[in-house]
Amino acid sequence: MSSDTVKKKRNNTGLFVLFSFLVLLIIGVFGYALYNTLSFDNTLYNVAKGSFTYDKNYNYVSLKESADLQQRWDKNYYLKLSDQKKVTNLGNDVVIYNKNDYKLYIYGSNYQVKLTGDVIPSSTVVSISRTGAPSFFKLDDRKYLITGKKIHSEVKGISTKDYLIVDIDKSGNALLLNHETNIKVLSTLKLVTSDFIFDVANERLLVGKDVIDLKKINGSTNQYVEPDLEEITPEILTNPLTGNTDTVSSTSDTSTGNSNSGGGFVGGAVVSGGGSSGSSEKLNIVKSAFLTSVTGYTSYIDVTYTVYDPKNEYTSVYLLVENVANPGQPMKMVLNKNSSRYRIRNLVPNSEYKISFCYTYVNPENVDVVLDDVANAVTAKTKKTTSKITVDRISSGKIYFTVYYDSSYAYDFSNVVLYSDGNNIGTVAVDTVQALSSKGFSSFVTLDSSLGYEIILKLEDCTYQGEAVSSEVRTKFINR
């Protein structure tokens, strides 16, 4: 057999192997797509008027009329109002609450955790009484649902009812959500019902003396590690303000919101409530400062914080606030050490902010030097404004529209500008008082020529509390 014949056979074999691989790959891709298509829940559900839920990004959705809910091939559920083409992505696990219905509705894959430790999986819809005995569900990785007549925290004064969604980040901090609560808790948290306690950061359900490890239910990406107080080595430092010696821990934690469940939070100044193993020395509480929670609204964010400074060792405490999308010089807000709440005002709606809780103290080695440090930091997002423009009709060479203002973020002034294929056709000033009413501000723009293909109405030249602000309020339609 000639060398050319051998080479040709080898080439044919290589092509055959490549072709076979491509065929198997196509079959695999087709099979995966077919599996996804057949495995999702294509039932069309009706959601009653007055229901409350959150979208995929945790923006609240309150229904003023009934709507349709259906899962698509991407496993996300989409909400559609009966008279609108726009749909809202609610994500792959949805909790629907309605104050007029004693039941709570859960859509998507979830696991109900019984107090016996038994786990009941579901992949479609579960309805459960929110007024009966407390119940507990794992909705997704680091995401849980508690139902019950009363749900409260072991400390820090969090209290709510009916249900609570708990979304835990990888550091163990928790976002708490329901129809009356939207708050991020930046420290170790235990949520209590009449039947069980949920140890949030550790993802454990405590039922009497029994402990249910929730991480074992479909796994967890939680990276929180509970501090081991036995590994903390005490050392003697001199208090620069008093001249006294205090026994404090040699470690400092400036991470986002982790805390010691056995002692105080170590937010830069280190504290503890007991002695280390094998040591006769007592660790005295010296000082502590940390951000407790953040709650976002349309134009402001409320923060709560705790400062324990019995010997007046902190020279100041303050916040640094920075827009994540437009970083620059952070805004600085000096806080009152004797208070526990602060409202960060004049923020942009639908924007993410990095909030750092900081403090200053005298350098132990040089009393003439004041040092700065960060106790903890977190990102928080303001809510979208609900202001909107609706097109009412087009007739007699005019486009009629109505503007509705969000009462929590009402512009002092704005113009409605009509664009046709990018060309400015006309401008109308908005009456603020009418735009805040239930009927809204209605007007029209006269057309000098025929409309183009893409028509946009949007708010421009907006001012809020005397300052120029940008606006994302607009509506668009295609002229066919």
C-alpha positions as CSV (number, residue, x, y, z in Angstrom):
1,M,0.0,0.0,0.0
2,S,1.5,3.4,-1.1
3,S,2.1,6.2,1.4
4,D,-0.4,8.4,-0.4
5,T,-3.1,5.7,0.2
6,V,-2.2,5.4,3.9
7,K,-2.3,9.3,4.3
8,K,-5.7,9.4,2.5
9,K,-7.1,6.8,4.9
10,R,-5.8,8.7,7.9
11,N,-7.4,11.9,6.6
12,N,-10.7,10.1,6.0
13,T,-10.6,8.6,9.5
14,G,-10.0,12.1,11.0
15,L,-12.8,13.6,9.1
16,F,-15.1,10.8,10.2
17,V,-14.2,11.3,13.8
18,L,-14.7,15.1,13.5
19,F,-18.1,14.6,11.8
20,S,-19.2,12.1,14.4
21,F,-18.2,14.5,17.2
22,L,-20.2,17.3,15.5
23,V,-23.3,15.1,15.1
24,L,-23.1,14.1,18.8
25,L,-22.7,17.8,19.8
26,I,-25.7,18.8,17.8
27,I,-27.7,15.9,19.3
28,G,-26.6,17.0,22.8
29,V,-27.5,20.7,22.2
30,F,-30.9,19.7,20.7
31,G,-31.5,17.3,23.6
32,Y,-30.7,20.0,26.2
33,A,-32.9,22.5,24.4
34,L,-35.7,19.9,24.2
35,Y,-35.3,19.1,27.9
36,N,-35.5,22.8,28.9
37,T,-38.6,23.2,26.7
38,L,-40.4,20.2,28.1
39,S,-39.4,20.7,31.8
40,F,-40.7,24.2,32.5
41,D,-44.1,24.9,33.8
42,N,-46.2,26.4,30.9
43,T,-49.4,26.8,33.0
44,L,-51.0,30.2,32.7
45,Y,-51.8,31.5,36.2
46,N,-54.1,34.3,37.1
47,V,-52.8,36.7,39.8
48,A,-55.6,38.6,41.6
49,K,-56.0,42.4,41.8
50,G,-54.3,43.8,44.9
51,S,-51.5,41.2,44.9
52,F,-47.9,42.2,45.9
53,T,-44.6,40.8,44.8
54,Y,-41.0,41.7,43.7
55,D,-39.4,41.6,40.2
56,K,-36.1,39.8,39.5
57,N,-34.2,42.9,40.8
58,Y,-36.3,43.2,43.9
59,N,-38.2,46.2,42.7
60,Y,-41.7,46.0,44.3
61,V,-44.7,45.2,42.0
62,S,-48.2,46.0,43.3
63,L,-51.1,45.0,41.1
64,K,-54.0,47.5,40.6
65,E,-55.7,44.9,38.4
66,S,-55.5,41.2,37.7
67,A,-52.6,39.9,35.6
68,D,-51.3,36.7,34.0
69,L,-48.2,34.8,35.2
70,Q,-46.4,32.2,33.2
71,Q,-43.0,30.5,33.2
72,R,-40.9,30.6,30.0
73,W,-38.2,28.3,28.7
74,D,-35.5,30.3,30.7
75,K,-37.3,29.1,33.9
76,N,-38.2,32.7,34.8
77,Y,-41.8,33.8,35.5
78,Y,-43.2,36.7,33.6
79,L,-46.1,38.9,34.7
80,K,-48.4,40.4,32.1
81,L,-51.2,42.8,32.7
82,S,-54.3,42.1,30.6
83,D,-54.4,45.4,28.8
84,Q,-50.6,45.8,28.2
85,K,-48.0,44.2,26.0
86,K,-45.2,44.9,28.5
87,V,-44.2,42.0,30.7
88,T,-42.2,42.0,34.0
89,N,-39.6,39.4,34.8
90,L,-40.2,38.2,38.3
91,G,-37.3,35.7,38.3
92,N,-37.3,31.9,38.8
93,D,-38.8,31.9,42.3
94,V,-41.8,34.0,43.0
95,V,-43.8,34.7,46.1
96,I,-47.2,36.4,45.7
97,Y,-49.0,38.0,48.7
98,N,-52.5,39.5,48.8
99,K,-53.8,40.9,52.1
100,N,-57.4,39.8,51.1
101,D,-56.3,36.1,50.7
102,Y,-55.2,34.0,53.7
103,K,-52.9,32.0,51.4
104,L,-49.5,32.7,50.2
105,Y,-48.5,31.5,46.7
106,I,-45.0,30.2,45.8
107,Y,-44.0,29.6,42.2
108,G,-40.9,27.8,40.9
109,S,-38.7,25.1,42.3
110,N,-38.5,25.1,46.1
111,Y,-38.1,22.8,49.1
112,Q,-40.4,22.9,52.1
113,V,-38.4,22.0,55.2
114,K,-40.5,20.3,57.9
115,L,-39.6,20.7,61.5
116,T,-38.9,16.9,61.6
117,G,-36.1,17.5,59.1
118,D,-38.1,16.0,56.2
119,V,-37.8,17.9,52.9
120,I,-40.7,18.2,50.4
121,P,-39.6,19.4,46.9
122,S,-41.9,21.2,44.5
123,S,-41.3,22.5,40.9
124,T,-44.6,24.3,40.1
125,V,-46.8,26.2,42.5
126,V,-47.4,25.8,46.3
127,S,-50.1,27.6,48.3
128,I,-49.8,27.7,52.0
129,S,-51.7,29.4,54.8
130,R,-49.8,32.5,56.1
131,T,-52.0,32.6,59.2
132,G,-51.5,29.1,60.3
133,A,-48.6,27.4,62.0
134,P,-45.2,28.8,60.8
135,S,-43.6,27.1,57.8
136,F,-40.2,27.3,56.2
137,F,-39.0,27.0,52.5
138,K,-35.7,27.0,50.7
139,L,-36.4,28.8,47.4
140,D,-32.9,28.9,45.9
141,D,-29.2,29.0,46.8
142,R,-29.1,31.3,49.9
143,K,-32.7,32.3,49.5
144,Y,-35.5,31.3,52.0
145,L,-39.1,32.0,52.9
146,I,-40.6,32.1,56.4
147,T,-44.4,32.2,57.0
148,G,-46.1,32.8,60.3
149,K,-48.4,35.2,62.3
150,K,-45.3,36.8,63.9
151,I,-41.7,36.9,62.7
152,H,-39.1,38.9,64.6
153,S,-35.4,39.0,65.2
154,E,-33.7,37.8,68.4
155,V,-32.1,41.3,68.7
156,K,-32.2,44.6,66.8
157,G,-35.9,45.0,66.9
158,I,-37.0,43.6,63.5
159,S,-40.6,42.5,63.6
160,T,-43.1,41.6,60.9
161,K,-46.0,39.2,60.1
162,D,-47.4,36.8,57.5
163,Y,-44.2,36.1,55.6
164,L,-40.6,37.1,55.1
165,I,-38.2,36.5,52.2
166,V,-34.6,36.2,53.3
167,D,-31.9,36.5,50.6
168,I,-28.4,36.0,52.0
169,D,-25.2,37.2,50.3
170,K,-22.0,35.2,50.4
171,S,-20.8,37.0,53.4
172,G,-23.8,36.1,55.5
173,N,-25.6,39.4,55.4
174,A,-29.3,39.3,54.7
175,L,-31.8,41.2,52.6
176,L,-35.3,40.9,54.3
177,L,-38.3,41.4,52.0
178,N,-42.1,41.4,52.2
179,H,-45.1,43.8,51.7
180,E,-44.0,46.0,54.6
181,T,-40.2,45.4,54.9
182,N,-37.3,46.0,52.6
183,I,-34.2,46.1,54.7
184,K,-30.6,44.8,54.6
185,V,-29.2,43.6,57.9
186,L,-25.4,43.7,58.1
187,S,-24.7,41.5,61.1
188,T,-25.4,38.0,62.4
189,L,-29.1,37.6,62.6
190,K,-31.5,35.1,64.1
191,L,-35.2,35.2,63.1
192,V,-37.7,33.8,65.5
193,T,-41.2,32.3,65.1
194,S,-43.3,30.4,67.6
195,D,-42.0,27.1,66.4
196,F,-38.4,27.6,65.2
197,I,-35.4,29.9,65.0
198,F,-33.6,30.6,61.7
199,D,-29.9,31.2,62.2
200,V,-29.4,33.2,59.0
201,A,-25.7,33.6,58.4
202,N,-25.0,30.0,59.2
203,E,-28.1,28.7,57.3
204,R,-29.4,26.6,60.2
205,L,-32.9,25.9,61.4
206,L,-33.1,25.5,65.2
207,V,-36.1,23.4,66.4
208,G,-35.8,23.0,70.1
209,K,-32.5,21.3,70.6
210,D,-32.4,20.0,67.0
211,V,-30.4,21.7,64.3
212,I,-31.3,21.3,60.6
213,D,-28.4,22.2,58.3
214,L,-30.0,24.0,55.4
215,K,-26.8,24.0,53.3
216,K,-27.2,20.3,52.7
217,I,-30.5,21.0,50.8
218,N,-29.2,21.4,47.2
219,G,-25.9,23.0,48.5
220,S,-24.9,26.6,49.3
221,T,-22.4,29.1,48.1
222,N,-22.4,30.9,51.5
223,Q,-18.8,31.7,52.5
224,Y,-19.6,33.0,56.0
225,V,-17.4,31.6,58.8
226,E,-18.5,32.1,62.3
227,P,-15.6,33.7,64.4
228,D,-14.0,31.4,66.9
229,L,-13.6,33.3,70.1
230,E,-11.1,30.7,71.4
231,E,-8.6,31.7,68.8
232,I,-8.6,35.4,69.8
233,T,-5.4,36.3,71.8
234,P,-5.8,39.2,74.2
235,E,-3.1,41.9,74.5
236,I,-2.7,44.9,76.8
237,L,-3.0,48.3,75.2
238,T,-2.8,51.8,76.7
239,N,-5.9,54.0,76.2
240,P,-4.5,57.3,74.9
241,L,-7.4,59.3,76.3
242,T,-7.4,57.9,79.8
243,G,-3.9,56.5,80.3
244,N,-5.5,53.3,81.6
245,T,-4.6,49.9,80.3
246,D,-7.5,47.9,78.8
247,T,-7.5,44.2,77.8
248,V,-8.7,44.0,74.2
249,S,-8.5,41.5,71.3
250,S,-5.6,41.8,68.9
251,T,-7.8,41.2,65.8
252,S,-9.9,43.6,63.8
253,D,-12.7,42.9,61.4
254,T,-13.5,45.5,58.7
255,S,-15.5,43.1,56.5
256,T,-19.0,43.8,55.4
257,G,-21.2,43.3,58.4
258,N,-20.0,40.1,60.0
259,S,-20.4,40.0,63.8
260,N,-19.7,37.8,66.8
261,S,-22.7,36.0,68.0
262,G,-21.1,35.5,71.4
263,G,-19.8,39.0,72.0
264,G,-20.1,42.5,70.5
265,F,-19.5,43.3,66.8
266,V,-15.9,44.0,66.1
267,G,-16.1,47.0,63.8
268,G,-12.6,48.2,63.9
269,A,-12.4,48.6,67.6
270,V,-12.4,45.0,68.9
271,V,-14.6,43.8,71.7
272,S,-15.7,40.5,73.2
273,G,-17.8,39.1,76.0
274,G,-15.6,36.5,77.6
275,G,-12.1,35.1,78.1
276,S,-10.1,33.1,75.6
277,S,-9.5,29.4,76.2
278,G,-6.8,28.7,78.7
279,S,-6.5,32.4,79.7
280,S,-7.3,33.9,83.0
281,E,-7.5,37.4,81.6
282,K,-10.9,38.9,80.9
283,L,-11.7,40.7,77.6
284,N,-13.4,43.9,78.6
285,I,-15.9,45.6,76.2
286,V,-14.0,48.8,75.2
287,K,-15.8,50.2,72.2
288,S,-17.7,49.1,69.1
289,A,-19.1,50.8,66.0
290,F,-21.0,49.3,63.1
291,L,-23.6,49.8,60.5
292,T,-26.7,47.7,61.4
293,S,-29.0,48.0,58.4
294,V,-29.8,50.0,55.2
295,T,-33.2,50.5,53.6
296,G,-33.5,52.0,50.1
297,Y,-36.3,54.4,48.9
298,T,-36.7,56.4,45.8
299,S,-34.5,59.4,46.6
300,Y,-33.0,58.5,50.0
301,I,-31.6,55.6,52.0
302,D,-32.2,55.1,55.7
303,V,-29.3,53.6,57.7
304,T,-29.2,52.4,61.3
305,Y,-26.0,52.1,63.2
306,T,-24.7,51.3,66.7
307,V,-21.9,53.1,68.6
308,Y,-20.8,51.9,72.0
309,D,-18.1,54.2,73.3
310,P,-18.2,54.4,77.1
311,K,-14.7,56.0,77.3
312,N,-15.3,58.5,74.4
313,E,-12.4,56.9,72.4
314,Y,-14.0,57.7,69.0
315,T,-13.3,61.2,68.0
316,S,-16.0,61.0,65.3
317,V,-18.2,58.6,63.3
318,Y,-19.3,59.3,59.7
319,L,-20.6,57.9,56.5
320,L,-18.9,57.9,53.0
321,V,-21.5,57.5,50.2
322,E,-20.5,57.0,46.6
323,N,-22.6,56.3,43.5
324,V,-21.3,53.0,42.1
325,A,-22.1,53.8,38.5
326,N,-20.5,57.3,38.7
327,P,-17.7,57.0,41.2
328,G,-15.9,60.1,42.3
329,Q,-15.5,62.1,45.5
330,P,-17.7,60.3,48.1
331,M,-20.2,62.4,50.0
332,K,-19.3,62.6,53.7
333,M,-22.0,62.7,56.4
334,V,-20.9,63.2,60.0
335,L,-23.1,61.2,62.5
336,N,-24.1,61.7,66.0
337,K,-22.6,59.0,68.2
338,N,-25.6,59.2,70.6
339,S,-28.1,58.5,67.8
340,S,-28.8,55.3,65.8
341,R,-30.5,56.5,62.6
342,Y,-29.6,58.7,59.6
343,R,-31.3,59.5,56.3
344,I,-29.1,59.9,53.2
345,R,-31.0,62.4,51.1
346,N,-30.9,63.7,47.5
347,L,-30.0,60.4,45.8
348,V,-30.8,59.3,42.3
349,P,-33.6,56.8,41.8
350,N,-32.7,53.3,40.6
351,S,-29.0,53.8,41.5
352,E,-26.6,51.7,43.5
353,Y,-24.6,53.3,46.3
354,K,-21.6,52.1,48.3
355,I,-22.1,53.2,51.9
356,S,-19.1,53.0,54.3
357,F,-19.4,53.4,58.0
358,C,-16.2,55.0,59.3
359,Y,-14.7,56.3,62.5
360,T,-11.7,58.3,63.7
361,Y,-9.6,57.7,66.8
362,V,-6.4,58.9,68.4
363,N,-3.3,57.0,67.5
364,P,-2.3,54.9,70.5
365,E,1.4,55.5,69.7
366,N,1.1,59.2,69.1
367,V,-1.8,61.2,70.7
368,D,-1.2,64.1,68.3
369,V,-2.3,61.9,65.3
370,V,-6.0,61.1,64.6
371,L,-6.5,58.0,62.4
372,D,-9.4,57.0,60.2
373,D,-10.8,53.5,59.7
374,V,-13.8,51.7,58.1
375,A,-16.0,49.6,60.4
376,N,-18.0,48.0,57.6
377,A,-19.4,48.8,54.2
378,V,-22.3,47.7,52.0
379,T,-24.0,48.6,48.7
380,A,-27.6,49.6,48.6
381,K,-29.9,50.5,45.8
382,T,-32.6,53.2,45.6
383,K,-36.0,52.3,44.1
384,K,-37.2,53.1,40.6
385,T,-39.5,56.1,40.3
386,T,-43.1,55.2,39.4
387,S,-43.5,58.3,37.4
388,K,-44.7,57.6,33.8
389,I,-46.0,58.9,30.5
390,T,-48.9,57.2,28.7
391,V,-50.0,57.9,25.1
392,D,-53.8,58.3,25.1
393,R,-54.6,58.7,21.4
394,I,-53.5,60.2,18.1
395,S,-56.1,62.2,16.2
396,S,-56.5,65.4,14.2
397,G,-52.8,65.9,13.9
398,K,-52.2,65.7,17.6
399,I,-50.7,63.2,20.1
400,Y,-52.5,63.2,23.4
401,F,-50.7,62.0,26.5
402,T,-50.9,61.9,30.3
403,V,-48.0,62.3,32.9
404,Y,-48.2,60.8,36.3
405,Y,-45.7,61.7,39.0
406,D,-44.4,59.5,41.8
407,S,-45.4,61.3,45.0
408,S,-42.2,60.3,46.7
409,Y,-40.1,61.9,43.9
410,A,-42.2,64.6,42.2
411,Y,-40.2,66.9,39.9
412,D,-40.4,70.7,40.6
413,F,-40.4,71.2,36.8
414,S,-40.2,69.1,33.7
415,N,-41.0,69.2,30.0
416,V,-42.6,66.4,27.9
417,V,-40.6,66.3,24.6
418,L,-41.9,64.5,21.6
419,Y,-39.3,62.9,19.2
420,S,-40.1,61.4,15.8
421,D,-37.2,59.4,14.4
422,G,-34.8,61.4,16.6
423,N,-36.3,64.8,15.6
424,N,-37.7,67.1,18.2
425,I,-41.3,67.7,17.2
426,G,-42.6,69.6,20.2
427,T,-42.4,70.4,23.9
428,V,-45.0,70.8,26.7
429,A,-44.4,71.9,30.3
430,V,-45.8,69.7,32.9
431,D,-48.1,71.0,35.6
432,T,-46.7,69.5,38.8
433,V,-49.9,69.7,40.9
434,Q,-52.0,67.9,38.2
435,A,-49.2,65.3,37.6
436,L,-49.4,64.4,41.3
437,S,-53.2,63.9,41.1
438,S,-54.9,60.6,40.5
439,K,-55.9,61.8,37.0
440,G,-52.4,63.0,36.1
441,F,-51.5,65.9,33.8
442,S,-53.0,65.5,30.3
443,S,-52.1,67.5,27.3
444,F,-51.1,67.1,23.6
445,V,-48.4,68.0,21.1
446,T,-49.4,69.3,17.7
447,L,-47.8,67.6,14.7
448,D,-46.5,69.9,11.9
449,S,-45.9,66.9,9.6
450,S,-46.6,63.2,9.4
451,L,-45.1,61.0,12.1
452,G,-42.0,58.9,11.5
453,Y,-41.4,55.3,12.4
454,E,-40.1,55.5,16.0
455,I,-42.0,57.9,18.4
456,I,-40.6,58.7,21.8
457,L,-42.2,60.9,24.5
458,K,-39.8,61.6,27.5
459,L,-39.3,63.9,30.4
460,E,-36.5,66.4,30.0
461,D,-35.2,69.6,31.8
462,C,-36.2,68.1,35.1
463,T,-35.5,69.8,38.4
464,Y,-36.0,68.2,41.9
465,Q,-35.7,70.2,45.1
466,G,-34.2,73.1,43.1
467,E,-31.5,71.1,41.3
468,A,-31.3,69.8,37.8
469,V,-31.6,66.0,37.6
470,S,-31.7,63.4,34.9
471,S,-34.8,61.4,34.2
472,E,-35.4,57.9,32.7
473,V,-39.2,58.5,32.4
474,R,-40.2,57.9,28.8
475,T,-42.5,55.9,26.5
476,K,-41.9,54.7,23.0
477,F,-44.1,53.2,20.3
478,I,-43.6,52.2,16.6
479,N,-45.8,54.0,14.1
480,R,-46.8,51.4,11.5
